[in-house]
Amino acid sequence: MIGALASNHPYQRFTARAMSLLELLVVITILTVMMGVTFPTLRGFNERNKLRANAREIVALMRFARAEAVLGRKTVQVFFDLEKRQYWVDLREVDPERGVLDPKRKKRQLEQKRDLNQDVWFDEVTAYESNIVKDKIVVVDFYPDGSASPLLLTLTNRRGQKFTIEVLKSTGMTEVTAGTIEEKRAAVEQEMDAVLGAVSQ
């Protein structure tokens, strides 16, 4: 009777069994294989995030430049040094007496040159010839009426992933999409064909 009660008691004692060395090695091996499989994927996500972060920072800088141009009623320029992989905004105003930018004016913090991430670079650029300086520096002009000189700029990374930044001429707005300039053009043409097809029906 006492033995039966002891075995049905809700608080039974369990003896803890230690893991053997073989079981521990099996677990470590499984974890190592899993890490080996997932690490390249995680690394790819990290590189894509760096690319996306650079694209977002450039877009933010160009939106700021457009706002400064509209609110300040002046032309604001954003520069891209394709060789040095740098970009910056120029907020200097033209001296009305001399008609040139004041070279002695101290630059603001926002005008400091920014570097792309070491794994990201400028890949492809489409702009007006007048906005390309010495085949290395591309300038985007933002005007007081909100318009801008058009630009298509592709960023890429070591894995071949790409983001294309577009500055629209009429509105000066900036868009970023995944892919190359050609892929973006093809997508725009496809949208236009779909619109024309809907209108004709």
Phi and psi in degrees as GROMACS dihedral restraints (atoms count N, CA, C in turn):
[ dihedral_restraints ]
;  ai    aj    ak    al  type     phi  dphi    fc
    3     4     5     6     1   -66.3    20    10
    4     5     6     7     1   -40.6    20    10
    6     7     8     9     1   -62.5    20    10
    7     8     9    10     1   -39.9    20    10
    9    10    11    12     1   -65.6    20    10
   10    11    12    13     1   -41.7    20    10
   12    13    14    15     1   -64.1    20    10
   13    14    15    16     1   -38.4    20    10
   15    16    17    18     1   -65.9    20    10
   16    17    18    19     1   -37.4    20    10
   18    19    20    21     1   -75.4    20    10
   19    20    21    22     1   -26.3    20    10
   21    22    23    24     1   -91.0    20    10
   22    23    24    25     1     0.4    20    10
   24    25    26    27     1   -65.1    20    10
   25    26    27    28     1   135.6    20    10
   27    28    29    30     1   -65.9    20    10
   28    29    30    31     1   -22.0    20    10
   30    31    32    33     1  -104.9    20    10
   31    32    33    34     1    72.3    20    10
   33    34    35    36     1   -81.9    20    10
   34    35    36    37     1   153.3    20    10
   36    37    38    39     1   -88.7    20    10
   37    38    39    40     1   133.7    20    10
   39    40    41    42     1  -117.2    20    10
   40    41    42    43     1   137.2    20    10
   42    43    44    45     1   -89.9    20    10
   43    44    45    46     1   128.4    20    10
   45    46    47    48     1   -77.6    20    10
   46    47    48    49     1   131.8    20    10
   48    49    50    51     1  -107.2    20    10
   49    50    51    52     1   126.3    20    10
   51    52    53    54     1   -73.0    20    10
   52    53    54    55     1   151.8    20    10
   54    55    56    57     1   -75.0    20    10
   55    56    57    58     1   140.6    20    10
   57    58    59    60     1   -79.4    20    10
   58    59    60    61     1   164.2    20    10
   60    61    62    63     1   -61.3    20    10
   61    62    63    64     1   -38.4    20    10
   63    64    65    66     1   -63.9    20    10
   64    65    66    67     1   -43.9    20    10
   66    67    68    69     1   -63.8    20    10
   67    68    69    70     1   -39.7    20    10
   69    70    71    72     1   -63.3    20    10
   70    71    72    73     1   -42.6    20    10
   72    73    74    75     1   -64.9    20    10
   73    74    75    76     1   -37.9    20    10
   75    76    77    78     1   -63.4    20    10
   76    77    78    79     1   -43.9    20    10
   78    79    80    81     1   -63.3    20    10
   79    80    81    82     1   -44.4    20    10
   81    82    83    84     1   -62.7    20    10
   82    83    84    85     1   -40.7    20    10
   84    85    86    87     1   -63.3    20    10
   85    86    87    88     1   -43.4    20    10
   87    88    89    90     1   -62.9    20    10
   88    89    90    91     1   -44.3    20    10
   90    91    92    93     1   -62.8    20    10
   91    92    93    94     1   -39.2    20    10
   93    94    95    96     1   -63.8    20    10
   94    95    96    97     1   -43.7    20    10
   96    97    98    99     1   -63.5    20    10
   97    98    99   100     1   -43.1    20    10
   99   100   101   102     1   -62.5    20    10
  100   101   102   103     1   -40.9    20    10
  102   103   104   105     1   -66.1    20    10
  103   104   105   106     1   -39.8    20    10
  105   106   107   108     1   -62.9    20    10
  106   107   108   109     1   -32.8    20    10
  108   109   110   111     1   -78.1    20    10
  109   110   111   112     1   -40.6    20    10
  111   112   113   114     1   -85.9    20    10
  112   113   114   115     1   -23.0    20    10
  114   115   116   117     1   -60.3    20    10
  115   116   117   118     1   -47.5    20    10
  117   118   119   120     1   -59.0    20    10
  118   119   120   121     1   -36.7    20    10
  120   121   122   123     1   -65.6    20    10
  121   122   123   124     1   -45.1    20    10
  123   124   125   126     1   -64.4    20    10
  124   125   126   127     1   -37.9    20    10
  126   127   128   129     1   -64.1    20    10
  127   128   129   130     1   -40.3    20    10
  129   130   131   132     1   -61.6    20    10
  130   131   132   133     1   -42.1    20    10
  132   133   134   135     1   -61.4    20    10
  133   134   135   136     1   -41.3    20    10
  135   136   137   138     1   -63.0    20    10
  136   137   138   139     1   -44.2    20    10
  138   139   140   141     1   -67.0    20    10
  139   140   141   142     1   -38.1    20    10
  141   142   143   144     1   -65.9    20    10
  142   143   144   145     1   -37.4    20    10
  144   145   146   147     1   -65.1    20    10
  145   146   147   148     1   -37.3    20    10
  147   148   149   150     1   -63.4    20    10
  148   149   150   151     1   -43.5    20    10
  150   151   152   153     1   -62.0    20    10
  151   152   153   154     1   -46.5    20    10
  153   154   155   156     1   -63.2    20    10
  154   155   156   157     1   -39.9    20    10
  156   157   158   159     1   -63.3    20    10
  157   158   159   160     1   -42.1    20    10
  159   160   161   162     1   -63.6    20    10
  160   161   162   163     1   -42.6    20    10
  162   163   164   165     1   -61.7    20    10
  163   164   165   166     1   -43.6    20    10
  165   166   167   168     1   -65.1    20    10
  166   167   168   169     1   -38.7    20    10
  168   169   170   171     1   -66.1    20    10
  169   170   171   172     1   -40.1    20    10
  171   172   173   174     1   -64.8    20    10
  172   173   174   175     1   -44.5    20    10
  174   175   176   177     1   -61.5    20    10
  175   176   177   178     1   -42.7    20    10
  177   178   179   180     1   -62.5    20    10
  178   179   180   181     1   -40.6    20    10
  180   181   182   183     1   -65.8    20    10
  181   182   183   184     1   -39.9    20    10
  183   184   185   186     1   -71.9    20    10
  184   185   186   187     1   -34.1    20    10
  186   187   188   189     1   -66.4    20    10
  187   188   189   190     1   -38.2    20    10
  189   190   191   192     1   -62.6    20    10
  190   191   192   193     1   -44.2    20    10
  192   193   194   195     1   -61.1    20    10
  193   194   195   196     1   -41.6    20    10
  195   196   197   198     1   -62.9    20    10
  196   197   198   199     1   -44.5    20    10
  198   199   200   201     1   -61.9    20    10
  199   200   201   202     1   -41.1    20    10
  201   202   203   204     1   -63.7    20    10
  202   203   204   205     1   -39.2    20    10
  204   205   206   207     1   -65.3    20    10
  205   206   207   208     1   -44.0    20    10
  207   208   209   210     1   -70.1    20    10
  208   209   210   211     1   -49.1    20    10
  210   211   212   213     1   -71.5    20    10
  211   212   213   214     1   -36.2    20    10
  213   214   215   216     1   -87.5    20    10
  214   215   216   217     1    -5.0    20    10
  216   217   218   219     1    51.4    20    10
  217   218   219   220     1    52.8    20    10
  219   220   221   222     1  -150.6    20    10
  220   221   222   223     1   166.5    20    10
  222   223   224   225     1   -86.0    20    10
  223   224   225   226     1   129.3    20    10
  225   226   227   228     1  -118.4    20    10
  226   227   228   229     1   137.2    20    10
  228   229   230   231     1  -115.3    20    10
  229   230   231   232     1   142.1    20    10
  231   232   233   234     1  -116.0    20    10
  232   233   234   235     1   130.1    20    10
  234   235   236   237     1  -109.6    20    10
  235   236   237   238     1   144.3    20    10
  237   238   239   240     1  -127.3    20    10
  238   239   240   241     1   115.1    20    10
  240   241   242   243     1   -91.9    20    10
  241   242   243   244     1   103.5    20    10
  243   244   245   246     1   -66.8    20    10
  244   245   246   247     1   -32.9    20    10
  246   247   248   249     1   -77.1    20    10
  247   248   249   250     1   -45.6    20    10
  249   250   251   252     1   -86.1    20    10
  250   251   252   253     1    -5.8    20    10
  252   253   254   255     1    59.3    20    10
  253   254   255   256     1    47.7    20    10
  255   256   257   258     1  -126.5    20    10
  256   257   258   259     1   159.8    20    10
  258   259   260   261     1  -149.8    20    10
  259   260   261   262     1   152.1    20    10
  261   262   263   264     1  -162.3    20    10
  262   263   264   265     1   164.9    20    10
  264   265   266   267     1  -111.0    20    10
  265   266   267   268     1   144.8    20    10
  267   268   269   270     1  -115.7    20    10
  268   269   270   271     1   115.0    20    10
  270   271   272   273     1  -104.2    20    10
  271   272   273   274     1    11.4    20    10
  273   274   275   276     1   -68.6    20    10
  274   275   276   277     1   148.8    20    10
  276   277   278   279     1  -105.8    20    10
  277   278   279   280     1   152.9    20    10
  279   280   281   282     1   -75.0    20    10
  280   281   282   283     1   131.6    20    10
  282   283   284   285     1   -69.7    20    10
  283   284   285   286     1   120.1    20    10
  285   286   287   288     1   -62.7    20    10
  286   287   288   289     1   -28.7    20    10
  288   289   290   291     1   -75.9    20    10
  289   290   291   292     1   -43.7    20    10
  291   292   293   294     1   -96.8    20    10
  292   293   294   295     1   -19.2    20    10
  294   295   296   297     1    74.9    20    10
  295   296   297   298     1    18.6    20    10
  297   298   299   300     1  -131.4    20    10
  298   299   300   301     1   164.4    20    10
  300   301   302   303     1   -69.9    20    10
  301   302   303   304     1   142.7    20    10
  303   304   305   306     1   -78.1    20    10
  304   305   306   307     1   109.5    20    10
  306   307   308   309     1   -74.6    20    10
  307   308   309   310     1   -17.7    20    10
  309   310   311   312     1   -87.7    20    10
  310   311   312   313     1   -13.6    20    10
  312   313   314   315     1   -65.3    20    10
  313   314   315   316     1   134.8    20    10
  315   316   317   318     1   -71.0    20    10
  316   317   318   319     1   133.3    20    10
  318   319   320   321     1   -74.2    20    10
  319   320   321   322     1   145.8    20    10
  321   322   323   324     1   -79.9    20    10
  322   323   324   325     1   165.1    20    10
  324   325   326   327     1   -57.1    20    10
  325   326   327   328     1   -38.5    20    10
  327   328   329   330     1   -65.7    20    10
  328   329   330   331     1   -18.6    20    10
  330   331   332   333     1   -89.3    20    10
  331   332   333   334     1    -0.2    20    10
  333   334   335   336     1   -65.7    20    10
  334   335   336   337     1   146.3    20    10
  336   337   338   339     1   -68.8    20    10
  337   338   339   340     1   138.9    20    10
  339   340   341   342     1  -116.0    20    10
  340   341   342   343     1   140.5    20    10
  342   343   344   345     1   -99.5    20    10
  343   344   345   346     1   145.1    20    10
  345   346   347   348     1   -69.0    20    10
  346   347   348   349     1   157.9    20    10
  348   349   350   351     1   -57.3    20    10
  349   350   351   352     1   148.3    20    10
  351   352   353   354     1   -60.3    20    10
  352   353   354   355     1   -21.0    20    10
  354   355   356   357     1   -99.2    20    10
  355   356   357   358     1    10.6    20    10
  357   358   359   360     1  -126.9    20    10
  358   359   360   361     1   142.9    20    10
  360   361   362   363     1  -149.0    20    10
  361   362   363   364     1   165.2    20    10
  363   364   365   366     1   -76.3    20    10
  364   365   366   367     1   130.8    20    10
  366   367   368   369     1  -106.9    20    10
  367   368   369   370     1   -51.4    20    10
  369   370   371   372     1  -138.1    20    10
  370   371   372   373     1   141.1    20    10
  372   373   374   375     1  -138.1    20    10
  373   374   375   376     1   135.5    20    10
  375   376   377   378     1  -127.5    20    10
  376   377   378   379     1   120.4    20    10
  378   379   380   381     1  -154.9    20    10
  379   380   381   382     1   168.9    20    10
  381   382   383   384     1   -62.1    20    10
  382   383   384   385     1   146.4    20    10
  384   385   386   387     1   -59.7    20    10
  385   386   387   388     1   -35.0    20    10
  387   388   389   390     1   -67.4    20    10
  388   389   390   391     1   -15.1    20    10
  390   391   392   393     1   -99.5    20    10
  391   392   393   394     1     6.9    20    10
  393   394   395   396     1  -111.1    20    10
  394   395   396   397     1   119.6    20    10
  396   397   398   399     1  -105.5    20    10
  397   398   399   400     1   118.4    20    10
  399   400   401   402     1    55.1    20    10
  400   401   402   403     1    30.6    20    10
  402   403   404   405     1    60.3    20    10
  403   404   405   406     1     8.2    20    10
  405   406   407   408     1  -125.2    20    10
  406   407   408   409     1   -28.5    20    10
  408   409   410   411     1  -117.4    20    10
  409   410   411   412     1   128.4    20    10
  411   412   413   414     1  -109.6    20    10
  412   413   414   415     1   134.4    20    10
  414   415   416   417     1  -114.7    20    10
  415   416   417   418     1   134.8    20    10
  417   418   419   420     1  -112.7    20    10
  418   419   420   421     1   122.7    20    10
  420   421   422   423     1   -97.0    20    10
  421   422   423   424     1   128.1    20    10
  423   424   425   426     1  -109.0    20    10
  424   425   426   427     1   126.4    20    10
  426   427   428   429     1  -102.7    20    10
  427   428   429   430     1   160.1    20    10
  429   430   431   432     1   -59.9    20    10
  430   431   432   433     1   -25.2    20    10
  432   433   434   435     1   -82.5    20    10
  433   434   435   436     1     3.1    20    10
  435   436   437   438     1    95.0    20    10
  436   437   438   439     1   -10.6    20    10
  438   439   440   441     1   -82.1    20    10
  439   440   441   442     1   175.9    20    10
  441   442   443   444     1  -154.6    20    10
  442   443   444   445     1   164.7    20    10
  444   445   446   447     1   -76.6    20    10
  445   446   447   448     1   131.5    20    10
  447   448   449   450     1   -67.9    20    10
  448   449   450   451     1   152.3    20    10
  450   451   452   453     1  -152.1    20    10
  451   452   453   454     1   140.6    20    10
  453   454   455   456     1  -125.9    20    10
  454   455   456   457     1   121.9    20    10
  456   457   458   459     1  -134.2    20    10
  457   458   459   460     1   125.5    20    10
  459   460   461   462     1  -107.9    20    10
  460   461   462   463     1   130.9    20    10
  462   463   464   465     1  -102.5    20    10
  463   464   465   466     1   144.6    20    10
  465   466   467   468     1  -139.3    20    10
  466   467   468   469     1   164.2    20    10
  468   469   470   471     1  -126.7    20    10
  469   470   471   472     1  -176.3    20    10
  471   472   473   474     1   -63.4    20    10
  472   473   474   475     1   -26.9    20    10
  474   475   476   477     1   -85.5    20    10
  475   476   477   478     1     1.2    20    10
  477   478   479   480     1    83.2    20    10
  478   479   480   481     1     8.3    20    10
  480   481   482   483     1   -75.2    20    10
  481   482   483   484     1   144.1    20    10
  483   484   485   486     1  -135.8    20    10
  484   485   486   487     1   147.4    20    10
  486   487   488   489     1  -130.3    20    10
  487   488   489   490     1   135.8    20    10
  489   490   491   492     1  -110.4    20    10
  490   491   492   493     1   129.3    20    10
  492   493   494   495     1  -104.2    20    10
  493   494   495   496     1   130.5    20    10
  495   496   497   498     1  -123.2    20    10
  496   497   498   499     1   132.6    20    10
  498   499   500   501     1  -106.6    20    10
  499   500   501   502     1   120.3    20    10
  501   502   503   504     1   -82.0    20    10
  502   503   504   505     1   133.4    20    10
  504   505   506   507     1   -63.5    20    10
  505   506   507   508     1   -49.7    20    10
  507   508   509   510     1   -70.7    20    10
  508   509   510   511     1   -34.9    20    10
  510   511   512   513     1  -109.3    20    10
  511   512   513   514     1   -16.6    20    10
  513   514   515   516     1    72.4    20    10
  514   515   516   517     1     6.4    20    10
  516   517   518   519     1   -75.4    20    10
  517   518   519   520     1   153.2    20    10
  519   520   521   522     1  -117.5    20    10
  520   521   522   523     1   133.3    20    10
  522   523   524   525     1  -125.5    20    10
  523   524   525   526     1   151.0    20    10
  525   526   527   528     1  -130.8    20    10
  526   527   528   529     1   134.2    20    10
  528   529   530   531     1  -137.0    20    10
  529   530   531   532     1   154.4    20    10
  531   532   533   534     1   -74.3    20    10
  532   533   534   535     1   142.6    20    10
  534   535   536   537     1   110.9    20    10
  535   536   537   538     1  -174.8    20    10
  537   538   539   540     1   -92.2    20    10
  538   539   540   541     1   174.8    20    10
  540   541   542   543     1   -62.4    20    10
  541   542   543   544     1   -43.1    20    10
  543   544   545   546     1   -62.5    20    10
  544   545   546   547     1   -40.8    20    10
  546   547   548   549     1   -64.6    20    10
  547   548   549   550     1   -37.6    20    10
  549   550   551   552     1   -66.4    20    10
  550   551   552   553     1   -44.2    20    10
  552   553   554   555     1   -61.6    20    10
  553   554   555   556     1   -42.9    20    10
  555   556   557   558     1   -62.0    20    10
  556   557   558   559     1   -40.0    20    10
  558   559   560   561     1   -65.2    20    10
  559   560   561   562     1   -40.4    20    10
  561   562   563   564     1   -64.8    20    10
  562   563   564   565     1   -43.6    20    10
  564   565   566   567     1   -62.0    20    10
  565   566   567   568     1   -39.5    20    10
  567   568   569   570     1   -64.5    20    10
  568   569   570   571     1   -41.2    20    10
  570   571   572   573     1   -63.5    20    10
  571   572   573   574     1   -42.3    20    10
  573   574   575   576     1   -63.2    20    10
  574   575   576   577     1   -43.4    20    10
  576   577   578   579     1   -60.6    20    10
  577   578   579   580     1   -41.2    20    10
  579   580   581   582     1   -65.1    20    10
  580   581   582   583     1   -40.2    20    10
  582   583   584   585     1   -66.1    20    10
  583   584   585   586     1   -45.9    20    10
  585   586   587   588     1   -63.8    20    10
  586   587   588   589     1   -38.0    20    10
  588   589   590   591     1   -64.0    20    10
  589   590   591   592     1   -39.7    20    10
  591   592   593   594     1   -68.1    20    10
  592   593   594   595     1   -37.8    20    10
  594   595   596   597     1   -68.7    20    10
  595   596   597   598     1   -39.3    20    10
  597   598   599   600     1   -71.7    20    10
  598   599   600   601     1   -19.8    20    10
